[in-house]
Amino acid sequence: MDWFFAYGTLIVGALATAGALYKEASEYINLSKKQGKLLLALMYLFTFFLLIAGIYQTHATRVQAYADKQLAQRDREQAQKDRQTLDDAKSRIDSLQGTVIQLQGAAISGLSTNLNTLTGANSFCWLGFVPGQQFLAFVHSGKFPLYGVQARITELDEQDHVKGSPFGVTISVGDMIRGHASTQPVPSGIAGSPDYFNANIFFTARNGDWVQLLREERVKDKWVRALQVRGRFTSFKKERILCETIDPEFPRKPNGTIDPDFLVPTAKVPRCQ
């Protein structure tokens, strides 16, 4: 009802203004009664048109304000919907990205495992042997199989000088299954001694090469040994000790070392087993 009172106020004000103007005009202009009535009618008519224009302008302003309000409300609602749509899309994209990253990680992990299975990765083997034994035992160590393993055994005397051919004796070990040992007959080129056995064993396989230092002595009718395996595969930046086993009873040099060729570990290394 606010518009009713507003428009009523305009009408009353317009009529009062027209009457006041007519009264002032009558004081300064001598008009006949008929002319006065005509002037008053014209004033009322002019005031009426002004009133209609004012009412129209007021109504148009109110309609425009209402329309602007409704449009602003729709804009806010649409903007909120757009933001929600964008948030949902971003959430889906983030979820898809996470899924893609997980799938990529799984694919890379699977590919790495397959490559390691085909090459042997960082797996290796080492020789277990004591004089009098009728076979050579090559023990596999690592998570993956080995392929095309060859071992060149260079036997040494007690002064660590090469015995026999400097090229040693080459044995074709072949492929090796994870966690298994491969036995080979003792070749005639390995002489051995009843009291000691010293040798450097040079291995090659599909995944690279490594060397084993093997030192064994009979101490109080018991064989004690010291062995160290070190190598450098494609994943190693430099040569490292792969495993080491030194029996407590094994004789050491006066300076406490095993052999000049044995590297001193800078960190704890696993036992050869």
Secondary structure, DSSP 8 states (H G I E B T S, - for coil): -HHHHHHHHHHHHHHHHHHHHHHHHHHHS---HHHHHHHHHHHHHHHHHHHHHHHHHHHHHHHHHHHHHHHHHHHHHHHHHHHHHHHHHHHHHHHHHHHHHHHHHHHHHHHHHHHHHHH-TT-EEEEE--TT-SEEEEEEESSS-EEEEEEEEEEE-TTS-B-S-TT-EEEEEEEE-TT-EEEEE--TT----SSEEEEEEEEEETTEEEEEEEEEEE-SS-EEEEEEEEEEETT-SS-EEEEEEE-TTS---TTS-S-TTS---SS------
